Structures are given as C-alpha cells and as structure tokens.
C-alpha cells in the first residue's frame, strides 16, 4: 500500500498538465468502476447495498470525490513531493478523531510518539518550506488530509458488515456519475499525450481498483486509525520518484528522513502487548 499510494502524486501531476482535476477524477473513477463493478456483481457483493446507500454515498464523498478533486487542483500549483509531505498529517488527524469519538483503536502515548517521529522524518525528506506556497492549495491539501483520515473511520462505524469490494465499486461508480456532467464540459480539445493516458490508466487500475481492495484488507487487519500510517511512507516513495523520474535533487535530509519515517511507522503501528488486536472491519473480504 505504501508503494501503490506513493506513486499517484507523480501520476496526478503528469495528468493535470493536460486534464482538469474534475476530468481526471471522472476518468479515474469511471475506469476503476468499470473494473470493479462486474467483479463485485459476479461475486454477489452488490446485493443488499441499497440499505446502506446514505453512509455509502457519504463515504464516497469524503474519501474519494472531495479529496481527489482537491489533490488534483493542489498539484497544479504544488510539487508532488510537497503534496505528499503535507498529507503525512493524515494519521495524526485520524488519531485525534478516533480519540474524541471514543474509538477503541485510538493511539496511546507510544504510538503518538511514533506518529510525530514519522512526521519529522517526512519533513526532513522534502525539506519543506511553506513560506512562499499557494495558500489556497495548502487549504485544499488540508481538506484532503481530513477526508483521508475520516474515511476509514466511516468504514469501521457504518459499513463494517458490508463486502468491501461492493462498497468501493459502488462508491467509484457514484463518483463517476456525479463528475460526468462537469467532465463533459471540460474535455480537452485534442487527445492527451501518451504519458497522460498512461497515468490515468495506472491511477484507475492500480492506484484505485487494486489499491482499495488491499486497503480494505489492511483496515480489517490493523484497524482504521493505524491503517492510515501508510501515509508516512508515501512521501518517501514520492521523493524517490521525484529524484529518479523528475530529476529532483537528492539531499542528506531525504536519506535521514526516510530512516525516521520507517522508525516512526514501526513504533506507531506496534500493537500493545496488553490489549487484544483490533476487530475485523470488513466482514466479507474480496
């Protein structure tokens, strides 16, 4: 998951050079739904979802529709590495939400220390300086971080007994339908370049369809709050791609920060010895 959700920052930055953020969201969700809906239907995982329609639509809006639009918009003005770094705040936000909502999976002092250590690591990786960046873009990334933190908790509370493949298939389809009218008005005047089309295909098939199936399994194993700790390694992957693909400068801060990221993730995700493991979130896994 750390690798699969570390590469979208690069793909999104490539895609939004020729596609509007809304068009990219439509293409990504439509292709993802085209892959997952037939599979979910064949496995009978779409049955009974109608009674969960409102929490499902709320999850689709919070976890997919809003964040993917905002992250695409932000990356038209921010680098992919900076965007990834800012989203490292997701586990901290998730821990705060879990604490105030009475979630049993809330992080204690040791795990919180791990989260802070990891956050310091991603700061060292990118060498963040937000002094001259776009304030609106920063606000968009902050909203994305909140959505990514709240989404898994919504899954645990409202959709815990629903097949994961069916949930994400319907959520992607709903987002595609919602964005279709906007995307139709913002289609590019000519066929996008091959690298843009390849980025969209990878975002849909690997970073969306496959990624959400794996993410549901991860939530079922470690719980919604600790599952978001993968966002600590995502910036490291984004930084490596920036160096190797975009020719960004590699610094000692990146090397040392990556070590801190791994250490922080390990500390934050270690289960407490005197407490049982978190209960499964998804009852019927794909």
KEVEX-618117 format. One record per residue (C-alpha): x, y, z. Coordinates in nm, 4 decimals. Example, Ala and Ser with C-alpha at 12.3 -4.5 7.8 and 13.67 -1.06 7.14 Angstrom:
<rs>
R        c1        c2        c3
R    1.2300   -0.4500    0.7800
R    1.3670   -0.1060    0.7140
</rs>
This chain:
<rs>
R        c1        c2        c3
R    0.0000    0.0000    0.0000
R    0.2861    0.2389    0.0764
R    0.4203    0.1944   -0.2768
R    0.0858    0.1856   -0.4574
R   -0.0337    0.5047   -0.2874
R    0.3070    0.6678   -0.3142
R    0.3107    0.6799   -0.6942
R   -0.0211    0.8641   -0.7588
R    0.1352    1.2019   -0.6725
R    0.3612    1.1737   -0.9748
R    0.0825    1.0381   -1.1960
R   -0.1578    1.3138   -1.0929
R    0.0986    1.5852   -1.1563
R    0.1567    1.4483   -1.5068
R   -0.2162    1.4137   -1.5794
R   -0.3270    1.7607   -1.4649
R   -0.0917    1.9205   -1.7160
R   -0.3486    1.8375   -1.9846
R   -0.6644    1.7410   -1.7937
R   -0.8662    1.9427   -1.5455
R   -0.8846    1.7969   -1.1940
R   -1.2552    1.7147   -1.2375
R   -1.1915    1.5371   -1.5687
R   -0.9141    1.3357   -1.4067
R   -1.1407    1.2328   -1.1180
R   -1.4098    1.1253   -1.3634
R   -1.1677    0.9217   -1.5744
R   -1.0101    0.7574   -1.2713
R   -1.3381    0.6656   -1.1026
R   -1.5133    0.5597   -1.4230
R   -1.2335    0.3241   -1.5256
R   -1.1971    0.1954   -1.1712
R   -1.5704    0.1273   -1.1504
R   -1.5634   -0.0448   -1.4902
R   -1.3062   -0.2863   -1.3473
R   -1.4597   -0.3497   -1.0049
R   -1.8385   -0.3386   -1.0601
R   -1.8538   -0.6505   -1.2850
R   -1.6281   -0.8416   -1.0448
R   -1.8362   -0.7380   -0.7433
R   -2.1574   -0.8280   -0.9249
R   -2.0254   -1.1702   -1.0241
R   -1.9320   -1.2393   -0.6625
R   -2.2702   -1.1243   -0.5333
R   -2.1196   -0.8364   -0.3352
R   -2.3598   -0.5732   -0.4656
R   -2.6610   -0.7342   -0.3027
R   -2.8116   -0.5533   -0.0074
R   -2.6117   -0.2331   -0.0564
R   -2.9235   -0.0212   -0.1100
R   -2.9997   -0.0081    0.2617
R   -2.6513    0.1352    0.3179
R   -2.6917    0.3946    0.0434
R   -2.6555    0.7052    0.2610
R   -2.3434    0.6048    0.4545
R   -2.2004    0.4677    0.1309
R   -2.2570    0.7956   -0.0520
R   -2.1125    0.9864    0.2434
R   -1.8025    0.7664    0.2334
R   -1.7703    0.8178   -0.1423
R   -1.7852    1.1955   -0.0973
R   -1.5425    1.2129    0.1974
R   -1.2871    0.9528    0.0864
R   -1.2952    0.9922   -0.2945
R   -1.4958    1.2738   -0.4533
R   -1.3677    1.5668   -0.2471
R   -1.0066    1.4567   -0.1824
R   -0.9286    1.3538   -0.5396
R   -1.0614    1.6807   -0.6788
R   -0.8668    1.8892   -0.4273
R   -0.5414    1.6969   -0.4607
R   -0.5558    1.7352   -0.8390
R   -0.6237    2.1055   -0.8044
R   -0.3446    2.1487   -0.5486
R   -0.0913    1.9719   -0.7696
R   -0.1431    2.2280   -1.0431
R    0.0369    2.4688   -0.8053
R    0.2342    2.2462   -0.5666
R    0.5005    1.9853   -0.6339
R    0.4087    1.6205   -0.5929
R    0.6641    1.5829   -0.3112
R    0.5258    1.8757   -0.1151
R    0.1706    1.7495   -0.1555
R    0.2731    1.4066   -0.0305
R    0.4507    1.5564    0.2694
R    0.1510    1.7619    0.3758
R   -0.0685    1.4521    0.3588
R    0.1562    1.2821    0.6136
R   -0.0673    1.4556    0.8694
R   -0.3419    1.2012    0.7950
R   -0.2524    0.9585    1.0802
R   -0.2375    1.2426    1.3309
R   -0.5798    1.3677    1.2239
R   -0.7133    1.0119    1.2378
R   -0.5779    0.9691    1.5905
R   -0.7422    1.2925    1.7051
R   -1.0764    1.1978    1.5503
R   -1.0584    0.8477    1.6994
R   -0.9762    0.9858    2.0427
R   -1.2637    1.2332    2.0559
R   -1.5101    0.9858    1.9054
R   -1.4298    0.7180    2.1634
R   -1.2816    0.4741    1.9108
R   -1.1110    0.1807    2.0855
R   -0.8383    0.1941    1.8214
R   -0.7223    0.5393    1.9318
R   -0.3473    0.5797    1.9644
R   -0.1753    0.5957    2.3020
R    0.1358    0.7869    2.4011
R    0.3884    0.5468    2.2475
R    0.2112    0.5319    1.9139
R    0.1600    0.9059    1.9104
R    0.5349    0.9456    1.9601
R    0.5833    0.7211    1.6571
R    0.3492    0.9382    1.4524
R    0.5382    1.2537    1.5485
R    0.8704    1.0865    1.4725
R    0.7437    0.9859    1.1300
R    0.6139    1.3351    1.0648
R    0.9577    1.4732    1.1439
R    1.1025    1.2226    0.9002
R    0.8867    1.3263    0.6083
R    0.9686    1.6891    0.6834
R    1.3370    1.6037    0.6524
R    1.2797    1.4100    0.3283
R    1.1315    1.7002    0.1383
R    1.2851    1.9922    0.3275
R    0.9524    2.1725    0.3410
R    0.9334    2.5486    0.3250
R    0.5740    2.6645    0.3020
R    0.6559    3.0347    0.3197
R    0.6015    3.1133   -0.0490
R    0.3498    2.8497   -0.1468
R   -0.0088    2.8983   -0.2587
R   -0.2349    2.9383    0.0455
R   -0.5431    2.8043   -0.1349
R   -0.3530    2.4949   -0.2461
R   -0.2387    2.4354    0.1119
R   -0.6003    2.4604    0.2262
R   -0.7034    2.2073   -0.0364
R   -0.4375    1.9624    0.0809
R   -0.5512    2.0134    0.4424
R   -0.9069    1.9233    0.3388
R   -0.7737    1.6138    0.1614
R   -0.5904    1.5066    0.4781
R   -0.9119    1.5342    0.6805
R   -1.1038    1.3307    0.4230
R   -0.8426    1.0564    0.4138
R   -0.8395    1.0383    0.7947
R   -1.2173    1.0293    0.8385
R   -1.2901    0.7842    0.5537
R   -1.1517    0.4697    0.7221
R   -1.3333    0.5566    1.0450
R   -1.6580    0.5868    0.8493
R   -1.5942    0.2423    0.7069
R   -1.5427    0.0960    1.0520
R   -1.8532    0.2554    1.2034
R   -2.1100    0.2492    0.9255
R   -2.0040   -0.0141    0.6736
R   -1.8346   -0.2779    0.8865
R   -2.0693   -0.5566    0.7781
R   -2.0654   -0.4798    0.4051
R   -1.8445   -0.6561    0.1490
R   -1.5504   -0.4258    0.0801
R   -1.5382   -0.4867   -0.2943
R   -1.9042   -0.3934   -0.3308
R   -1.8606   -0.0753   -0.1276
R   -1.5700    0.0600   -0.3273
R   -1.7205   -0.0452   -0.6623
R   -2.0430    0.1433   -0.5924
R   -1.8573    0.4398   -0.4438
R   -1.6428    0.4744   -0.7556
R   -1.9471    0.4426   -0.9809
R   -2.1358    0.7088   -0.7829
R   -1.8412    0.9483   -0.8072
R   -1.8102    0.8856   -1.1806
R   -2.1785    0.9636   -1.2322
R   -2.1505    1.2776   -1.0217
R   -1.8463    1.4091   -1.2091
R   -1.9647    1.3101   -1.5588
R   -2.1507    1.6379   -1.6358
R   -1.8562    1.8523   -1.5238
R   -1.6028    1.6406   -1.7098
R   -1.8137    1.6583   -2.0261
R   -1.7810    2.0365   -2.0226
R   -1.4054    2.0251   -1.9583
R   -1.2875    1.7643   -2.2073
R   -0.9571    1.8547   -2.3763
R   -0.9797    1.9803   -2.7332
R   -0.7378    1.7109   -2.8537
R   -0.6291    1.3650   -2.7466
R   -0.3941    1.3914   -2.4455
R   -0.0353    1.2759   -2.4756
R    0.0511    0.9124   -2.4243
R    0.2100    0.9768   -2.0839
R   -0.1138    1.1378   -1.9661
R   -0.3262    0.8466   -2.0847
R   -0.0838    0.6010   -1.9251
R   -0.1006    0.7941   -1.5980
R   -0.4816    0.7844   -1.5980
R   -0.4828    0.4102   -1.6733
R   -0.2358    0.3401   -1.3921
R   -0.4296    0.5601   -1.1495
R   -0.7521    0.3745   -1.2291
R   -0.6325    0.0134   -1.2445
R   -0.3522    0.0005   -0.9879
R   -0.3859    0.3050   -0.7615
R   -0.7668    0.2813   -0.7421
R   -0.9121   -0.0632   -0.8167
R   -0.6313   -0.2759   -0.6752
R   -0.5364   -0.0274   -0.4039
R   -0.8774   -0.0081   -0.2396
R   -0.9139   -0.3859   -0.2319
R   -0.5808   -0.4075   -0.0496
R   -0.6655   -0.1138    0.1770
R   -0.9838   -0.2832    0.2947
R   -0.7805   -0.5877    0.3870
R   -0.5364   -0.3679    0.5753
R   -0.8147   -0.1986    0.7737
R   -0.9589   -0.5394    0.8606
R   -0.6230   -0.6487    0.9991
R   -0.4939   -0.3447    1.1894
R   -0.7927   -0.1112    1.2343
R   -0.8858    0.2224    1.0747
R   -0.6529    0.4547    1.2660
R   -0.3333    0.2526    1.2369
R   -0.4076    0.1759    0.8714
R   -0.3545    0.5431    0.7847
R    0.0094    0.5220    0.8986
R    0.0946    0.4077    0.5445
R    0.0813    0.7764    0.4551
R    0.4150    0.8196    0.6312
R    0.5983    0.6100    0.3728
R    0.4076    0.7555    0.0770
R    0.6125    1.0798    0.0814
R    0.9335    0.8747    0.0754
R    0.8121    0.6934   -0.2360
R    0.7090    1.0264   -0.3898
R    1.0532    1.1715   -0.3138
R    1.2311    0.8753   -0.4730
R    1.0163    0.9094   -0.7841
R    1.0873    1.2806   -0.7920
R    1.4608    1.2095   -0.7942
R    1.4561    0.9258   -1.0478
R    1.1804    1.0424   -1.2818
R    1.1637    1.4196   -1.2477
R    1.5329    1.4752   -1.1753
R    1.4768    1.6405   -0.8379
R    1.7772    1.6929   -0.6110
R    1.8509    1.4227   -0.3514
R    1.9648    1.5525   -0.0135
R    2.1017    1.4110    0.3099
R    1.7735    1.5188    0.4686
R    1.5887    1.2810    0.2393
R    1.8112    0.9884    0.3386
R    1.7922    1.0602    0.7118
R    1.4228    1.1428    0.6925
R    1.3424    0.8129    0.5277
R    1.5028    0.6295    0.8224
R    1.2894    0.8327    1.0630
R    0.9792    0.7541    0.8596
R    1.0406    0.3812    0.8854
R    1.1157    0.4043    1.2586
R    0.8080    0.6162    1.3268
R    0.5828    0.3857    1.1276
R    0.7119    0.0831    1.3180
R    0.6549    0.2451    1.6572
R    0.3125    0.3819    1.5646
R    0.1797    0.0514    1.4316
R    0.3127   -0.1815    1.7029
R    0.0182   -0.3479    1.8802
R    0.0035   -0.3023    2.2547
R    0.1114   -0.6190    2.4361
R   -0.1624   -0.5996    2.6950
R   -0.4505   -0.5381    2.4585
R   -0.6135   -0.7663    2.2021
R   -0.5790   -0.6937    1.8339
R   -0.8381   -0.4745    1.6665
R   -1.1524   -0.6441    1.5406
R   -1.2049   -0.7050    1.1730
R   -1.3655   -0.4137    0.9940
R   -1.4741   -0.5824    0.6729
R   -1.6856   -0.8923    0.7347
R   -1.6689   -1.0381    0.3842
R   -1.3345   -0.9689    0.2244
R   -1.2902   -0.9938   -0.1542
</rs>
